[in-house]
């Protein structure tokens, strides 16, 4: 993983699953 290549798509791809897991755990 090269941190030099950091575009918004990569950030969303990493952040959205984290929030999805948090919301999933909250609902359960």
Backbone as numpy.savetxt, mean C-alpha at the origin, in Angstrom:
# Nx Ny Nz CAx CAy CAz Cx Cy Cz
15.00 -4.17 -5.20 14.15 -2.97 -5.20 15.03 -1.72 -5.20
14.91 -0.91 -6.23 15.69 0.33 -6.28 14.79 1.48 -5.87
15.18 2.18 -4.81 14.35 3.28 -4.32 14.44 4.50 -5.23
15.36 4.49 -6.17 15.45 5.60 -7.11 14.23 5.63 -8.02
13.67 4.43 -8.29 12.48 4.34 -9.15 11.25 4.35 -8.25
10.71 5.54 -7.99 9.59 5.67 -7.05 8.53 6.55 -7.68
7.57 5.94 -8.33 6.48 6.70 -8.96 5.21 6.54 -8.14
4.23 7.41 -8.29 2.99 7.35 -7.50 2.33 5.97 -7.56
2.41 5.32 -8.72 1.77 4.01 -8.84 2.37 3.03 -7.84
3.69 3.08 -7.68 4.35 2.16 -6.74 3.90 2.47 -5.32
3.80 3.75 -4.99 3.39 4.14 -3.63 1.97 3.65 -3.36
1.06 3.87 -4.30 -0.32 3.42 -4.10 -0.38 1.91 -4.01
0.44 1.24 -4.82 0.42 -0.23 -4.81 0.88 -0.75 -3.46
1.76 -0.01 -2.77 2.25 -0.45 -1.47 1.31 -0.03 -0.35
0.69 1.16 -0.48 -0.11 1.72 0.62 -1.53 1.14 0.64
-2.15 1.01 -0.52 -3.55 0.57 -0.56 -3.74 -0.80 0.13
-2.90 -1.80 -0.13 -3.08 -3.09 0.57 -2.97 -2.95 2.08
-2.12 -2.05 2.56 -1.97 -1.86 4.01 -3.27 -1.33 4.60
-3.85 -0.31 3.98 -5.11 0.24 4.47 -6.23 -0.80 4.32
-6.18 -1.57 3.26 -7.19 -2.62 3.05 -7.14 -3.64 4.17
-5.94 -4.02 4.59 -5.80 -5.01 5.67 -6.29 -4.41 6.98
-5.98 -3.14 7.23 -6.42 -2.50 8.48 -7.95 -2.43 8.52
-8.57 -2.03 7.42 -10.03 -1.95 7.39 -10.64 -3.35 7.51
-10.00 -4.32 6.90 -10.51 -5.70 6.96 -10.48 -6.21 8.39
-9.40 -5.92 9.12 -9.29 -6.36 10.51 -10.29 -5.60 11.39
-10.52 -4.31 11.08 -11.48 -3.52 11.87 -12.89 -4.09 11.73
-13.25 -4.44 10.50 -14.60 -4.94 10.27 -14.82 -6.27 10.98
-13.77 -7.04 11.15 -13.90 -8.34 11.84 -13.64 -8.12 13.32
